[in-house]
């Protein structure tokens, strides 16, 4: 891992968690924005586990669980189901091999990245269509013609341009 001049390696910068950083399940769930049931379910899936127990036997969660939950939420937002997230979390332990874990991560994250890139491309197309449509509609809002969005009366409109320049969304609405 590259580091900036004068910067300590990540492990050296982390400090031992303070006793006050640990909290019971209800407080942890509330701060994390999930239900207590979700935390327990993630425990059942071996995605989370209490870092400590209180003297009274209560589960205590701290900084490591916050980090893990953040990663779980990121992976869920990326579209991975909990079964796949569990597989990722347990990959190294179950395979016993760093290389197998790396290969799994390469495959899963590579597939997800391709899906995200495809979605971004689709969103760019949608954005362009909406932008063109809005530009034309704003021009129509300032038009003095009696009948707006009437294909026959707008065919000579400089803002509307040729039929080829009209986005499909607007073209369908005009006809």
C-alpha positions in Angstrom: 0.0 0.0 0.0 1.4 3.4 -1.0 1.5 6.0 1.7 2.2 9.7 1.6 5.4 11.1 3.1 5.2 11.2 6.8 2.1 9.1 7.0 2.0 6.0 9.1 0.8 2.7 7.7 -2.9 2.2 8.2 -2.5 -0.4 10.9 -0.2 1.8 12.9 -2.7 4.6 12.8 -5.5 2.6 14.2 -5.8 2.8 18.0 -7.3 0.3 20.3 -11.1 0.8 20.7 -12.1 2.7 23.7 -14.5 0.9 26.1 -17.1 3.6 25.4 -17.1 2.8 21.7 -18.9 -0.5 22.4 -22.6 -0.5 22.5 -25.5 -2.9 23.0 -27.4 -4.2 20.0 -30.3 -1.6 20.2 -28.0 1.4 20.2 -25.8 -0.1 17.5 -28.8 -0.9 15.3 -30.2 2.6 15.8 -26.9 4.3 15.0 -26.4 2.0 11.9 -30.0 2.7 10.7 -31.0 -1.0 10.8 -33.4 -3.0 12.9 -32.3 -5.2 15.8 -33.7 -8.1 13.9 -31.4 -7.2 10.9 -28.3 -7.2 13.2 -29.4 -10.6 14.6 -30.0 -11.9 11.1 -26.6 -10.8 10.0 -25.2 -12.6 13.0 -27.0 -15.8 11.9 -25.4 -15.4 8.5 -22.0 -15.0 10.1 -21.7 -11.5 8.6 -21.5 -9.8 12.0 -20.6 -11.1 15.5 -20.4 -9.2 18.8 -17.0 -8.0 19.4 -17.4 -8.4 23.2 -20.0 -9.2 25.8 -20.8 -7.0 28.8 -20.5 -8.3 32.3 -24.2 -9.0 32.2 -23.8 -11.1 29.0 -25.2 -8.5 26.5 -23.8 -8.4 23.0 -21.5 -5.4 22.4 -20.7 -4.0 19.0 -17.9 -1.6 18.2 -15.8 -0.1 15.4 -15.1 -3.4 13.6 -18.8 -4.2 13.3 -19.5 -0.6 12.1 -17.0 -1.2 9.3 -18.4 -4.6 8.5 -21.9 -3.2 8.4 -20.8 -0.4 6.1 -19.3 -3.0 3.7 -22.4 -5.1 3.8 -24.5 -2.0 3.0 -22.2 -1.1 0.1 -22.4 -4.6 -1.3 -26.2 -4.6 -1.0 -26.3 -1.2 -2.7 -24.1 -2.7 -5.5 -26.9 -5.3 -6.0 -25.4 -8.3 -4.3 -27.8 -10.6 -2.5 -27.0 -11.5 1.1 -26.1 -15.1 0.1 -23.4 -13.7 -2.2 -22.2 -11.2 0.5 -21.9 -14.1 2.9 -19.9 -16.1 0.4 -17.5 -13.2 0.0 -17.1 -12.7 3.8 -16.5 -16.4 4.4 -14.4 -17.0 1.2 -11.0 -17.0 2.8 -12.1 -19.0 5.9 -14.0 -21.6 3.9 -11.4 -22.1 1.2 -8.4 -21.8 3.4 -6.7 -20.2 0.5 -5.9 -16.6 -0.1 -5.8 -17.2 -3.9 -9.2 -18.8 -4.0 -10.6 -15.8 -2.0 -8.9 -13.4 -4.4 -10.3 -15.3 -7.4 -13.8 -15.2 -6.0 -13.5 -11.4 -5.3 -12.2 -10.8 -8.8 -15.1 -12.7 -10.4 -17.8 -11.2 -8.3 -16.6 -7.6 -8.3 -15.7 -7.8 -12.0 -19.3 -8.9 -12.9 -20.7 -6.2 -10.7 -18.5 -3.5 -12.3 -19.6 -4.6 -15.7 -23.3 -4.3 -14.6 -22.7 -0.9 -13.1 -20.9 0.3 -16.2 -23.8 -0.9 -18.3 -26.3 0.8 -16.0 -24.3 4.1 -16.3 -24.4 3.8 -20.1 -28.1 3.4 -20.0 -28.5 6.3 -17.6 -26.4 8.5 -19.9 -28.7 7.7 -22.8 -31.8 8.5 -20.6 -30.2 11.7 -19.5 -29.5 12.8 -23.1 -33.1 12.0 -24.1 -34.5 13.9 -21.2 -32.2 16.9 -21.7 -33.2 17.1 -25.4 -36.9 16.7 -24.6 -36.7 19.4 -21.9 -34.9 21.8 -24.2 -37.6 21.4 -26.8 -40.4 21.7 -24.2 -38.9 24.9 -22.8 -38.9 26.3 -26.3 -42.6 25.3 -26.7 -43.4 27.0 -23.4 -42.3 30.3 -24.9 -43.9 29.7 -28.3 -46.7 32.0 -29.5 -48.5 29.4 -31.5 -52.0 28.6 -30.5 -51.5 24.8 -30.7 -48.4 23.6 -28.9 -46.8 20.1 -29.4 -48.9 19.7 -32.6 -46.5 18.0 -35.0 -48.1 19.7 -38.1 -47.8 23.2 -36.7 -44.3 22.8 -35.2 -42.7 21.2 -38.2 -41.0 24.4 -39.2 -39.9 25.3 -35.7 -36.2 26.1 -35.5 -36.0 24.8 -31.9 -37.7 21.5 -32.8 -35.5 21.1 -35.9 -35.8 18.2 -38.1 -37.7 15.0 -37.3 -34.4 13.2 -36.7 -33.5 15.6 -33.9 -36.6 15.0 -31.9 -36.1 12.5 -29.1 -38.3 9.4 -29.4 -40.0 10.3 -26.1 -41.2 13.6 -27.5 -41.9 12.3 -31.0 -44.3 9.7 -29.6 -46.1 12.4 -27.6 -46.3 14.7 -30.6 -48.1 12.1 -32.7 
